[in-house]
Amino acid sequence: MKTNLTWAGGAAFVGESANGQRIVIDGPPEGGGRNLGPRPMETLLLGMGACTAYDVLSILKKSRQQVSDCKIELSATRADEHPQVFTEIRVHFIIEGTGVKEKQVEKAIHLSAEKYCSASIMLGKTAKITHTYEIIPE
């Protein structure tokens, strides 16, 4: 995997993936940021959320669950002292669909958390990660 960052002045950087997609990442205003994009640690949390969401949806699709929508709410606590790593991450899935089975959702979340989501497993080395979910029937 290879990516590039280009400084965009102040505390902002434009990140570019190997496929050419771009994202602006910016620091806080007190550090020279201009609110042009998410903070670096927010980007890390978003990446973890996208990784586990991808896994969960893929597993649910393979188990023939009829999911029509999925939202993931993430919240995290960071250490007070440097390095201010994540110490706790809470992941809440809101899954909407027809006939979605609770057992299948639990299994998908467990498989993502324990086997497939590299980002979650890596961040789990410093943070306690908890998962909750709700199913909204259509």
N, C-alpha and C positions, 0 to 999 in steps of 0.2 A: 504494500500500500504506500502511496506517495501523495503528498499534498503540498501546496505552497501557500505562503502568506505574504502579502505585500502591505507594507505600512501605508496607511491612508491619512496620516497626520494625526496629531493629538495622541489618543489612545486607541485609535481605530485601525483595524486590519481587514483586508479583503482576503478571505480564504478561498482557495480554488482546489476542487477535487481533481483526481486523475481524469475524470470524465468531462471536466470543464465547467461543472456547476460552481456557482459562487455564493458566498455568504459573507455578510459584513458582521464583524464582531467588534464590540466597542467596550471601553472601560467606563467607570463611573465618572460623572462630571467633576468630582473633587480630585480625580486623577488625570484630568485632561480629556475625558470622554465627552461626546456630544450626543449620546443616545441614538446613534446611528444603527445599532443592532444589539443583540443580546450580549450580556457579559460573558467572558470565557467560561466561568463555572456554570452559568445558565445553559450555555451551549453543550457542555458536558452532560448536564442533567437531561436536556432535551434529547441528546443522542442516545442516552441510556433508555429513555422512554420510548423512543422510536424503535430501538432494537428489540425491546421486550414486546412492544405492541405488534411489530412485524411477526415475531415468533408466535404469539398467542393467536393472532388472526389466521396465520398459516395453519396452525394445528387445528383450530376450530373448523376451518374450511375442509381440511382433510378428514375430519370426523363428521362431515356433512351437517354442520350447524349452520342455520340460516341467519347469519349476522347481517344486519342492514346498516349498522352504525357502531362506531367504537370511539370513545374518548378516554384519554388517560390524564388523570390529574396527578401531578408530581409535587411533592414538597420535601424540602431537605433542611437539615440542621448542619451547621459547620462548626468546627472546633474554634474556640475563642483565640487560641494561640497559633502562631505560624508553625508549620504550614496549616492553613485553615481548610483541612480536608473535610469532606462530608463525613459526619459521624452517624447520621440517621437519614434514611431516605424512605419516604412513604409513597407507594404507587397504588393508585385507585383506578380500576377499570370500570367504565360504564359501558355496558354492552347491550345493544338493542337488537332485537330480532324476533323471529317467529319460532317458537318451540325450542329456544336455546336451553340446553340442559345444564344445570348447576354443576353436576359432576364433571362434564366435559370442560367447562370453564376452569374449574379448580385444577383439573389435570393439565390443561394448556398452560396455566400460570405457573404451576409447579415445574413442568418441563422447561419452560423458558428460564425460570429463575435458577434451576439446578443444573441444567445441561446445555442449553442452546445460546442464551444471551451473554455473549462475551463481555459486553459493557457492564451488565449487572454483576456478573461473577467477579470482574476486576474491581469494581467499586465496592463490592461486598467485602473486600479485604480490609477496608477501613471503616465502612459504614454498616450499621444494622439496617437491612432492607426488609420492609414489610409490604405485603400485598393484600389489598382488599378489592372487592368487586361488587357490583350490583348489576342485575339483569333487568332490563326494561322490556316487557313483552309488547309486541305490536298488536 
